[in-house]
Amino acid sequence: MSLLVAGSIATDHLMSFPGRFADSLVVDQLDKLSVSFLVEDLEVRRGGCAANICFGLGNLGLRPVLVGAVGEDFAEYRAWLERHNVDCGSVHVSETRHTARFVCTNDSAHAQIASFYAGAMSESREIELKPIVDRVGAPDYVLIGPDDPQGMLRHTQECRQRGYPFLADPSQQLAFGDGDLIRPLIDGAEILFSNEYEASLITQKTGWSREEVLSRVGTWVVTLGPDGVRIDREGEESVVVQAVPEIEKVEPTGVGDAFRAGFLAALSWGLGHERAAQLGCLLAVYVVEQVGTQEYEIARGAFLARCEATYGADAVADFEPHLKTIRS
């Protein structure tokens, strides 16, 4: 069995603005918007949603299969991911385009202004999942994250046709897409991931009520920022999992990807959704405490101690047997 993670692979250019974006915006003049911000620093980091999720899974001792498209400039990034237990054997390499770029500025209130250059990512629509499954084995899950929209649709449709269980994580593409794109991306998913704002976009753009969405997906996992995570299932009471208190909030980029990595790892270990959300929150806090989406390291002892402080000894007992390969 295997875990396939399809989505963007990119280089992140992360900048910090010491003020607040809101102080430079005039609400009734937004149609004439023309502003620039003098940033304090620039960090160039490895990123992309699928690569971030795979990095997190690799750090938890799993070997995920990365599915996405890159440019010929991917060699160093490939070596990094492979050193962190990521299977890059099915990554498509473009002959004409660069690897995608994410450019993001965060202000002092942790608001973000970002842009994304797709580059080679547009070729993900050329990737078929079956040859990957033939190579690595039948998937436990295929997570379909933000990517080239046509690639996302192709992968989702193939999962339905071939019976691969899939997790829908449309994320950033919700702002871009309309209902005709979003509906087929989430219909029939084992799990739908979103944050609160994205949840509103889903209901608004699909025209489906919350109850209709829940009738079409197995589970809807909604991240709530500092308020934790809500897990919804049709006809059941919502389950809310508290967030892990951060030591210092430094930079939020990639937090959602780390959460998904922890959640997916727990599912692959046979744990329930509540435990999965707890593990996701544990991994996510490591990202928010530093700049960069793949710069954290996990030490088993400290990780489990942090787990016990937030979720108790029973959670530690469930996680610890699966973390034997992580250094202490």
Residue pairs with C-beta under 8 A, 6 or more apart in sequence:
1 137
1 138
1 139
1 140
2 64
2 65
2 133
2 136
2 137
2 138
2 139
2 140
3 57
3 62
3 64
3 65
3 139
3 140
3 141
3 143
3 264
3 268
4 64
4 65
4 67
4 129
4 132
4 133
4 136
4 139
4 141
4 142
4 143
4 164
5 50
5 53
5 54
5 57
5 64
5 65
5 66
5 67
5 142
5 143
5 145
5 264
6 50
6 67
6 68
6 124
6 127
6 129
6 142
6 143
6 144
6 145
6 147
6 151
6 152
6 155
7 48
7 49
7 50
7 53
7 67
7 68
7 143
7 144
7 145
7 146
7 147
7 169
8 48
8 49
8 50
8 51
8 68
8 100
8 102
8 116
8 121
8 145
8 146
8 147
9 48
9 50
9 51
9 66
9 68
9 69
9 70
9 74
9 77
9 91
9 99
9 100
9 121
10 47
10 48
10 51
10 99
10 100
10 101
10 102
10 116
10 121
11 44
11 45
11 46
11 47
11 48
11 77
11 99
11 100
11 101
11 102
12 43
12 44
12 45
12 46
12 47
12 48
12 102
12 103
12 104
12 253
12 254
12 292
12 293
13 42
13 43
13 44
13 45
13 101
13 102
13 103
13 104
14 42
14 43
14 44
14 45
14 104
14 105
14 106
14 251
14 253
14 291
14 292
15 39
15 40
15 41
15 42
15 43
15 103
15 104
15 105
15 106
16 39
16 40
16 41
16 105
16 106
16 107
16 251
17 37
17 38
17 39
17 40
17 105
17 106
17 107
17 108
18 40
18 107
18 108
19 37
19 107
19 108
20 107
20 108
20 109
20 111
21 37
21 107
21 109
21 111
21 113
22 109
22 111
24 35
24 37
25 33
25 35
37 105
37 107
37 113
39 105
43 291
43 292
45 291
45 292
45 293
45 294
45 295
46 55
46 77
46 80
46 292
46 293
46 294
47 102
47 253
47 254
47 293
47 294
48 68
48 100
48 102
49 145
49 146
49 147
49 169
49 171
49 172
49 257
50 66
50 67
50 68
50 143
50 145
50 147
51 66
51 68
51 77
51 81
51 86
51 294
52 254
52 257
52 258
52 261
52 293
52 294
53 64
53 143
53 145
53 257
53 258
53 260
53 261
53 264
54 64
54 65
54 66
54 81
54 86
54 261
55 81
55 84
55 86
55 261
55 293
55 294
56 257
56 258
56 260
56 261
56 262
56 265
56 283
57 63
57 64
57 85
57 86
57 261
57 264
57 265
58 64
58 81
58 84
58 85
58 86
59 84
59 85
59 261
59 283
59 296
59 297
59 298
59 326
60 261
60 262
60 265
60 279
60 283
60 298
60 322
60 323
60 326
61 85
61 322
61 323
61 324
61 325
61 326
62 85
62 265
62 268
63 85
63 86
63 87
64 86
64 87
65 87
65 89
65 90
65 132
65 136
66 81
66 86
66 87
66 88
66 90
66 91
67 90
67 91
67 124
67 127
67 129
67 132
67 142
67 155
68 91
68 92
68 121
68 124
68 127
68 147
69 91
69 92
69 93
69 94
69 120
69 121
69 122
69 123
69 124
69 126
69 127
69 148
69 151
70 77
70 78
70 91
70 92
70 93
70 94
70 99
70 100
70 120
71 93
71 94
71 97
71 98
71 99
71 119
71 120
72 93
72 94
72 95
73 98
73 99
74 91
74 93
74 99
77 99
78 88
78 91
80 294
81 88
82 88
84 294
87 136
89 135
89 136
90 127
90 131
90 132
90 135
90 136
92 120
92 123
92 124
92 126
92 127
93 120
94 119
94 120
94 123
97 119
97 120
97 122
97 123
98 117
98 119
98 120
99 119
99 120
100 116
100 117
100 118
100 119
100 120
100 121
101 116
101 117
101 119
102 114
102 115
102 116
102 117
103 114
103 115
103 116
103 117
104 112
104 113
104 114
104 115
104 253
105 112
105 113
105 114
106 112
106 251
106 252
106 253
110 249
110 252
112 252
112 253
116 172
118 148
121 147
121 148
121 151
122 148
122 151
123 148
123 151
124 147
124 148
124 151
125 148
125 150
125 151
125 154
126 151
127 151
127 154
127 155
128 154
128 158
129 142
129 155
129 158
129 159
129 162
129 164
130 158
130 162
133 139
133 162
133 164
138 164
139 164
139 165
140 165
140 267
140 268
141 165
141 166
141 167
141 190
141 264
141 267
141 268
142 155
142 159
142 164
142 165
142 166
142 167
143 166
143 167
143 169
143 260
143 264
144 152
144 155
144 156
144 159
144 166
144 167
144 168
144 169
144 185
145 169
145 170
145 171
145 260
146 152
146 169
146 170
146 171
146 172
146 173
147 155
147 173
149 173
149 176
149 177
149 181
152 170
152 173
152 185
153 181
153 184
153 185
155 166
156 166
156 168
156 184
156 185
157 184
158 164
159 165
159 166
160 166
160 188
165 190
166 188
166 189
166 190
167 189
167 190
167 191
167 192
167 193
167 264
168 185
168 186
168 189
168 191
168 192
168 193
168 217
169 192
169 193
169 194
169 260
170 177
170 182
170 185
170 186
170 194
170 198
170 202
171 193
171 194
171 198
171 256
173 181
173 185
174 182
174 194
174 198
174 201
174 202
174 205
175 201
177 185
177 205
178 205
179 205
179 206
179 207
182 202
182 205
182 206
183 206
183 208
186 192
186 202
186 206
186 213
186 216
186 217
187 216
187 217
188 216
188 217
189 216
189 217
189 218
190 217
190 218
190 219
191 217
191 218
191 219
191 220
191 221
192 202
192 213
192 217
192 219
192 220
192 221
193 221
193 223
193 256
193 260
193 263
194 201
194 202
194 220
194 221
194 222
194 223
195 222
195 223
195 224
195 225
195 256
196 222
196 223
196 224
196 225
199 210
199 220
199 222
202 208
202 213
203 209
203 210
203 213
206 213
208 216
210 232
211 234
213 220
214 220
214 232
214 233
214 234
215 234
218 233
219 231
219 232
219 233
219 273
220 231
220 232
220 233
221 229
221 230
221 231
221 232
221 263
221 273
221 277
222 229
222 230
222 231
222 232
223 229
223 256
223 259
224 230
224 240
224 243
225 243
226 243
227 240
227 242
227 243
228 240
228 241
228 242
228 243
228 277
228 281
229 240
229 241
229 243
229 259
229 277
229 280
229 281
230 238
230 239
230 240
230 241
231 238
231 239
231 240
231 241
231 273
231 274
231 277
232 238
239 273
239 274
239 277
241 274
241 277
241 278
241 281
242 281
242 310
243 281
243 284
243 285
244 281
244 282
244 284
244 285
244 306
244 310
245 285
245 310
246 285
246 288
246 289
247 289
248 289
249 288
249 289
250 288
250 289
250 290
250 291
251 288
251 290
251 291
251 292
252 288
253 287
253 292
253 293
254 287
254 292
254 293
254 294
255 284
255 287
255 288
256 284
257 287
257 293
258 280
258 283
258 284
258 286
258 287
258 293
258 296
259 280
259 281
259 283
259 284
260 280
261 280
261 283
262 276
262 279
262 280
262 281
262 282
262 283
262 284
263 276
263 277
263 279
263 280
264 276
265 276
265 279
265 322
266 275
266 276
266 278
266 279
266 280
266 319
267 276
269 322
271 279
271 318
275 315
275 318
275 319
278 307
278 310
278 311
278 315
279 319
281 310
282 303
282 306
282 307
282 310
282 311
283 298
285 306
286 296
286 298
287 293
287 296
289 296
290 296
298 326
299 326
299 327
299 328
300 320
300 323
300 326
300 327
300 328
301 328
303 323
303 326
304 316
304 319
304 320
304 323
307 315
307 316
307 319
308 315
308 316
